[in-house]
Amino acid sequence: MSKWELEYREVKNQEKYPAIAEELLSRIKGHRYGRRMPPVRALAVEFSVSTRTMQKALTQLINSSWICPEGARGNKINYQKDSRRRNGVVCIFVNSAVAAEDPLIVELLELIRNAGCQALLKNVPDFDSMSRYETVSSMPVDGFIFLFSSIRQKLCEVLSLADIPFVSANQLPEHFSGSWCDFDYRQAYREMLSQLIAAGIRRIALHDLPRFSDSQERIKVMWKELMEEFKIPRRYRFPVLGRRKSDLLEKDLNEHLDEWFSRRFYPQAVICRSGAGEFFAAQLQKRFKLKVPDDVKIFKADSKGTAEAPLGQIFFYAPYNELAHAAWELFQQKARGGSDSSKLLPARFGGIKGL
């Protein structure tokens, strides 16, 4: 190719840079690149232009403060350029099972209103929609507080990149950014095991049902440590089971029963934090010819109501007012630009009914 042809191609390429800059800006707003732009050479290859033309497109974004050059580290994206104006509105997300008159909701709404802010109460959002940067950044709220709902990793990442404060009232996995507060159930479980063992029950199985977060892994570690603390023989230890990736809940529950009751030493008691106690009671009699509570005792973890025979009940009292204050305190810290933080609160054990 002649020198004239090369110069002509360069002129034509340079005419493209405004359109390239516009496309790059669209991708930035769509949260396509994360925190940093790809290398100039890689972008030039993708758009079939020279690095000189691509640099002109990037310079246009630099001049408009959308990206910030950081030397050898490349170009950092300035998401605060697209920051939303303050509206004095805090959005509280809950799952569909939480009522508006729940003591935690009432307490938190009062705290927010006393601070001169408005609170929006919404059910768990469409996570696929909420994981898109343009959807989250355009919402006219100052931040989010998630109550009893497990937020997805993509949503956490988008909220972080958009510099939107958020606090989860469930403990977040380590790889999630953001602030969280949650109840520490270790002492409550320790007291529960003490009462069961004092009543002569040592073969105890636990069923938990977290769906989206990593809380089940933490429960497994906690349960293992408590089994060792109480010196429960290994033959009497049962795996902590909960919902798997399958949507067929009944199939999962039956598989869990098989894992527990196919052993020589089957559980004397099953603790259900999953609400599956009635199912277990029916299946134990139907499939294994075991009577509840004569052969196996089933306890439902609850904080209200009265247990109906043949199920017993484990009472956990969660100090909701403490959780509300902790969530609001962490949210205000985040809104002021504070770093990610967490707070573990105690959970109280109220006893066992049905021993």
Protein Blocks (a to p, Z undefined) as FASTA:
>chain_A
ZZklmmmmmmmmmmmmmmmmmmmmmmmmnopnomaccdfklmmmmnopafklmmmmmmmm
mmnomaccehjnopaddfklmpccdehiacddddfklcfklmklmmmmmmmmmnopacdd
dddddfklmmpmklmmmpccfbdcdehiacdfklmmmmmmnopacddfbdcdfklgcddd
dddfklmmmmmmmmmmmnopabdcdddddfklmmlmmmmmmmmmmmmmnopafklpccdd
dddfbfblmlmmmmmmmmmmmpmbdcfbdcdfkopmmmmmmmmmmmnopacfklpccddd
dfedjdddfbdcddddddfklmmmmmmmmmmmmmnopacdddddddddebjehZZ
